[in-house]
Amino acid sequence: MLAGAAIAFLLTSIFPEDAMNSWGWRIPFLLAGPIGIIGLYIRLKLEDTPHFKAIEESHEVIQNPVRETLSHKENYKQMVLAAGVGVGQFVAFYMLLTYMPTYLTEELGFQSWEGFLSLTIATALLMTAIPFAGIISDRIGRRMTLIIATATMLILAYPCFLLISQGSFLAAVVGQVLLAIPASATAANQLAAQTEMFPTRIRYTAYAIAMNVGVALFGGTAPFVATYLISVTGSNLAPAFYLMFAVALSLITALVMKETAKEPLRDV
């Protein structure tokens, strides 16, 4: 994401808009091709986890994990919790890392290069902060870290969008950075908290169902919902309320979820 934002910034600052619209937009796609091959190679060479290998050695691997996951009612509650705890991160991710350049240029009148430069700065900070947020999560727990992070985003969402909408490049950067800091804490915790909710036999499948339902309903649609809310309300601040709604759902989920940071992974 950082490389994509940086490349978009370089291209929009070097080439005029007409050139970008006619042929320059193809450059990132050409650059992404070899990277996709490298990513495929890495994924093909990844080993399974020790817990899953132990199940393989004992010949207990489930042949139809989807059916196994959906056939037990107790899994539904965990999948709802897993989806709920990720909603805030999904919407924040798509709102900050995919929609923000469009929001800045189409709604607020910024230049394209300004939108991508501010995104590059915010993404770099987000990426840098994630490991530190993970360390904090290991020490004080997933639940408490998520509560603090989602509550902070709930409080900051409107002021940050208000700051971004002032029309100043510096204000736009500061607004995105202030949102990126708590977003880094949800990003660092979300995957660990979700996967720790399920036993090894169905962990990946149950997690994947929960995550993709959350992404489909909230994350991937966030740019469209934000654009629609602006058109309906006539307010450039409307996306802030959608982000507040999403992180409020995750905050409620974090308040009711069980702490798993200090417990061993469940095999059964």
C-alpha positions as CSV (number, residue, x, y, z in Angstrom):
1,M,0.0,0.0,0.0
2,L,2.9,2.4,0.8
3,A,4.7,1.6,-2.4
4,G,1.4,2.1,-4.3
5,A,0.8,5.5,-2.7
6,A,4.4,6.6,-3.3
7,I,4.3,5.5,-7.0
8,A,1.0,7.3,-7.5
9,F,2.4,10.4,-5.9
10,L,5.5,10.3,-8.2
11,L,3.5,9.8,-11.3
12,T,0.9,12.5,-10.6
13,S,3.6,15.0,-9.7
14,I,5.7,14.2,-12.8
15,F,3.1,13.8,-15.6
16,P,0.3,16.2,-16.4
17,E,-3.3,15.0,-15.9
18,D,-3.9,14.4,-19.6
19,A,-0.9,12.0,-19.8
20,M,-2.0,10.2,-16.7
21,N,-5.5,9.7,-18.0
22,S,-4.4,8.5,-21.5
23,W,-1.5,6.2,-20.7
24,G,0.3,7.0,-17.4
25,W,-2.2,5.0,-15.3
26,R,-0.9,1.8,-16.9
27,I,2.6,2.2,-15.3
28,P,1.6,1.0,-11.8
29,F,-0.1,-2.0,-13.3
30,L,3.0,-3.0,-15.3
31,L,5.1,-2.5,-12.1
32,A,2.7,-4.7,-10.1
33,G,3.0,-7.7,-12.4
34,P,6.4,-8.9,-11.2
35,I,5.5,-8.1,-7.6
36,G,2.4,-10.4,-8.0
37,I,4.7,-13.2,-9.1
38,I,7.0,-12.7,-6.1
39,G,4.0,-12.7,-3.8
40,L,2.7,-16.0,-5.4
41,Y,6.1,-17.6,-4.9
42,I,6.2,-16.6,-1.2
43,R,2.7,-17.9,-0.5
44,L,3.5,-21.2,-2.3
45,K,6.6,-21.7,-0.1
46,L,4.9,-20.8,3.2
47,E,4.7,-23.6,5.7
48,D,1.7,-24.5,7.8
49,T,1.6,-23.6,11.5
50,P,3.0,-26.1,14.1
51,H,-0.5,-26.6,15.4
52,F,-1.9,-27.6,12.0
53,K,1.1,-29.8,11.3
54,A,0.3,-31.7,14.6
55,I,-3.2,-32.3,13.3
56,E,-1.8,-33.5,10.0
57,E,0.5,-36.0,11.7
58,S,-2.4,-37.4,13.7
59,H,-4.5,-37.6,10.6
60,E,-7.3,-35.4,12.0
61,V,-7.4,-32.8,9.2
62,I,-11.0,-32.0,8.3
63,Q,-11.8,-32.7,4.6
64,N,-14.7,-30.2,4.5
65,P,-13.8,-27.4,6.9
66,V,-16.6,-25.1,5.6
67,R,-19.3,-27.7,6.4
68,E,-17.7,-28.5,9.8
69,T,-17.6,-24.7,10.6
70,L,-21.2,-24.1,9.7
71,S,-22.6,-27.2,11.3
72,H,-21.9,-26.2,14.9
73,K,-24.0,-23.3,16.3
74,E,-21.3,-22.3,18.8
75,N,-19.1,-21.2,15.9
76,Y,-21.6,-18.6,14.7
77,K,-21.2,-16.5,17.9
78,Q,-17.4,-16.5,17.4
79,M,-17.7,-15.6,13.7
80,V,-20.0,-12.7,14.6
81,L,-17.5,-11.5,17.2
82,A,-14.7,-11.9,14.7
83,A,-16.5,-10.0,12.0
84,G,-17.6,-7.3,14.5
85,V,-14.2,-6.7,15.9
86,G,-12.9,-6.2,12.4
87,V,-15.5,-3.8,11.1
88,G,-13.8,-0.7,12.4
89,Q,-10.5,-1.7,10.9
90,F,-12.0,-2.6,7.6
91,V,-13.8,0.7,7.2
92,A,-10.8,2.7,8.5
93,F,-8.5,0.8,6.1
94,Y,-10.6,1.5,3.0
95,M,-11.4,5.0,4.1
96,L,-7.8,6.0,4.7
97,L,-5.8,3.9,2.3
98,T,-8.1,3.8,-0.8
99,Y,-10.8,6.5,-0.6
100,M,-8.9,9.4,0.9
101,P,-7.1,10.6,-2.3
102,T,-10.4,10.6,-4.1
103,Y,-12.0,12.4,-1.2
104,L,-9.3,15.1,-1.2
105,T,-9.3,15.7,-5.0
106,E,-13.0,15.2,-5.9
107,E,-14.7,16.7,-2.8
108,L,-12.1,19.1,-1.4
109,G,-10.3,20.3,-4.5
110,F,-6.8,19.2,-3.7
111,Q,-4.3,18.4,-6.5
112,S,-3.8,14.7,-7.2
113,W,-0.2,14.7,-6.1
114,E,-1.2,16.3,-2.8
115,G,-3.8,13.6,-2.1
116,F,-1.2,10.8,-2.8
117,L,1.6,12.5,-0.9
118,S,-0.6,12.9,2.2
119,L,-1.6,9.3,1.8
120,T,2.0,8.2,1.6
121,I,2.9,10.0,4.8
122,A,-0.1,8.6,6.7
123,T,0.6,5.0,5.4
124,A,4.3,5.2,6.3
125,L,3.3,6.2,9.9
126,L,0.6,3.5,10.0
127,M,3.1,0.8,8.9
128,T,5.8,2.0,11.4
129,A,3.3,2.1,14.3
130,I,1.8,-1.4,13.8
131,P,4.7,-3.4,15.4
132,F,4.7,-1.2,18.5
133,A,0.9,-1.5,18.8
134,G,1.4,-5.3,18.6
135,I,3.9,-5.2,21.4
136,I,1.4,-3.2,23.5
137,S,-1.3,-5.8,22.7
138,D,0.9,-8.7,23.9
139,R,1.4,-6.9,27.2
140,I,-2.0,-5.5,28.0
141,G,-4.2,-7.8,25.9
142,R,-6.1,-7.7,22.6
143,R,-9.3,-6.7,24.2
144,M,-8.0,-3.6,26.1
145,T,-5.9,-2.5,23.1
146,L,-8.9,-2.7,20.8
147,I,-11.2,-0.9,23.3
148,I,-8.7,2.0,23.5
149,A,-8.1,2.1,19.8
150,T,-11.7,2.0,18.7
151,A,-12.8,4.5,21.4
152,T,-10.0,6.9,20.2
153,M,-11.1,6.6,16.6
154,L,-14.7,7.2,17.6
155,I,-13.6,10.4,19.4
156,L,-11.2,11.6,16.6
157,A,-13.2,10.7,13.5
158,Y,-15.3,13.9,13.3
159,P,-12.5,16.4,14.4
160,C,-10.1,14.7,12.0
161,F,-12.4,15.0,9.0
162,L,-13.2,18.5,10.0
163,L,-9.5,19.3,10.0
164,I,-8.9,17.5,6.6
165,S,-11.8,19.5,5.1
166,Q,-10.1,22.9,5.9
167,G,-8.4,22.9,2.5
168,S,-4.8,23.1,3.9
169,F,-2.4,20.4,2.8
170,L,-0.8,20.4,6.3
171,A,-4.2,20.1,8.0
172,A,-5.0,17.2,5.7
173,V,-1.8,15.4,6.6
174,V,-2.3,16.0,10.3
175,G,-5.9,14.8,10.2
176,Q,-4.9,11.5,8.4
177,V,-2.0,11.0,10.8
178,L,-4.2,11.4,13.8
179,L,-6.5,8.7,12.4
180,A,-3.7,6.4,11.4
181,I,-2.3,6.1,14.9
182,P,-5.4,4.4,16.5
183,A,-5.9,2.6,13.2
184,S,-2.5,1.0,13.6
185,A,-3.6,-0.5,16.9
186,T,-6.7,-2.1,15.4
187,A,-4.6,-3.3,12.5
188,A,-2.0,-4.9,14.8
189,N,-4.7,-6.6,16.9
190,Q,-7.4,-7.6,14.6
191,L,-5.9,-10.6,13.0
192,A,-4.5,-12.0,16.2
193,A,-7.8,-11.5,18.1
194,Q,-9.8,-13.0,15.3
195,T,-7.7,-16.1,14.8
196,E,-7.4,-16.8,18.5
197,M,-11.2,-17.1,18.7
198,F,-11.2,-20.5,16.8
199,P,-9.8,-24.0,17.3
200,T,-7.1,-25.2,14.9
201,R,-9.3,-27.6,13.0
202,I,-11.4,-24.8,11.6
203,R,-9.4,-21.7,12.4
204,Y,-8.5,-20.5,8.9
205,T,-11.9,-21.3,7.4
206,A,-14.0,-19.7,10.3
207,Y,-11.7,-16.7,10.3
208,A,-11.9,-16.3,6.5
209,I,-15.7,-16.4,6.5
210,A,-16.0,-13.9,9.3
211,M,-13.4,-11.5,7.8
212,N,-14.8,-11.6,4.2
213,V,-18.4,-11.1,5.4
214,G,-17.1,-8.0,7.3
215,V,-15.1,-6.7,4.3
216,A,-18.0,-7.3,1.9
217,L,-20.6,-5.6,4.0
218,F,-18.5,-2.7,5.4
219,G,-14.9,-2.4,4.2
220,G,-15.0,-2.8,0.5
221,T,-18.2,-0.7,0.2
222,A,-16.8,2.1,2.4
223,P,-15.8,4.4,-0.5
224,F,-19.2,4.0,-2.2
225,V,-21.1,4.6,1.0
226,A,-19.0,7.7,1.8
227,T,-19.6,9.1,-1.7
228,Y,-23.3,8.3,-1.4
229,L,-23.6,10.0,2.0
230,I,-21.9,13.1,0.7
231,S,-24.3,13.3,-2.2
232,V,-27.4,12.7,0.0
233,T,-26.4,15.1,2.9
234,G,-24.4,17.6,0.9
235,S,-21.8,17.6,3.7
236,N,-18.2,16.8,3.2
237,L,-18.1,15.5,6.8
238,A,-20.6,12.7,6.2
239,P,-17.8,10.0,5.8
240,A,-16.8,10.7,9.4
241,F,-20.2,9.5,10.7
242,Y,-19.9,6.2,8.7
243,L,-16.4,5.7,10.2
244,M,-17.8,6.4,13.7
245,F,-20.6,3.9,13.2
246,A,-18.1,1.2,12.1
247,V,-15.7,1.7,15.0
248,A,-18.6,1.9,17.5
249,L,-19.6,-1.6,16.3
250,S,-16.0,-2.8,16.9
251,L,-15.9,-1.1,20.3
252,I,-19.1,-2.9,21.4
253,T,-17.6,-6.2,20.2
254,A,-14.3,-5.5,22.0
255,L,-16.3,-4.8,25.2
256,V,-18.0,-8.2,25.1
257,M,-15.3,-10.4,23.6
258,K,-13.1,-12.7,25.7
259,E,-9.4,-11.9,26.2
260,T,-7.2,-14.4,24.5
261,A,-3.7,-12.8,24.5
262,K,-2.4,-14.8,27.4
263,E,-4.1,-18.2,26.5
264,P,-2.6,-20.9,24.4
265,L,-4.3,-21.5,21.0
266,R,-7.2,-23.9,21.2
267,D,-6.8,-27.2,19.3
268,V,-10.3,-28.5,20.0
